[in-house]
Amino acid sequence: MTVPLPGHAVSNLSRVDTPPLLQVDNLSLEYRTAQRVVRATHQVGFEIDRADRFVLLGPSGCGKSTLLKAVAGFIAPSEGQILLEGQAVEGPGPDRIVVFQEFDQLPPWKTVKQNVMFPLLVSGVLKRPEAEERALHYLEKVGLGAFADAYPHTLSGGMKARVAIARALATQPKILLMDEPFAALDALTRRKMQEELLLLWEEVRFTLLFVTHSIEEALVVGNRILLLSPHPGRVRAEVHSHQYGLGSLGSSDFQASAQRIHRLLFDEASVPEQAPDLDFGDIRIAY
């Protein structure tokens, strides 16, 4: 159940009249160890609209990456369902492309352009000339047009990340899934990648499901943030963060919001009846 935070509006964003692109309904996920069955998430529910930048945020072990893998079709639900455009997700598909944290998944014997072309050719979506044209188009969008003929070992970590994003977007998925994609990068490169991702979204307006354990990154990258409790992951709240961007970093309002999210994530006590210091305009508490 979700209810407004006491004294605050649920949301003042205009709602989309069309049905959500992705619906996660009452989703519980489990995995088996040698000793027992472990529940990773418990009855999680949320909806993602087209062109949303939707972030799953929570501490390590809360099941956020497991949720993303379930949306990708790699893990079957033990309870509940996942619907993409009203159709049940029953396995992986080209309509959901994942960008993982490790970028050494780029075959080293292929050039940057060939890496981006590869899924288009293997899937038979495009012939070679069209695949090359689309690959170059997305490499230009991520600022790597001049490196089309380079090999992955010559690229920095940030450049490899951009190749992975270009390869994912070139397949034109319905939703792009990113599992802590910038966690392995140094702080300056991570900041640059966040900026480039937002600029790319402004141009392409793709739908994004993004996993992170960084509150600051969630506020910058997302326009909606789902807060998950410690293991097993349950929905604690949903926060709208559309008012923030990279220019907000360091501001008192941004830092105050980060602190409030931290309290929502880790305070086990229920939300008090009066919470005048919480000034999120768009928030829902789940319990």
Secondary structure, 3 states (H helix, E strand, C coil): CEEECCCCCCCCCCCCCCCCCEEEEEEEEEEECCCCEEEEEEEEEEEECCCCEEEEECCCCCCHHHHHHHHHCCCCCCEEEEEECCEECCCCCCCEEEECCCCCCCCCCCCHHHHHHHHHHHCCCCCHHHHHHHHHHHHHHCCCHHHCCCCHHHCCHHHHHHHHHHHHHHCCCCEEEEECCCCCCCHHHHHHHHHHHHHHHHHHCCCEEEEECCHHHHHHHCCEEEEECCCCECEEEEEECCCCCHHHCCCHHHHHHHHHHHHHHHCCCCCCCCCCCCCCCCEEEEC
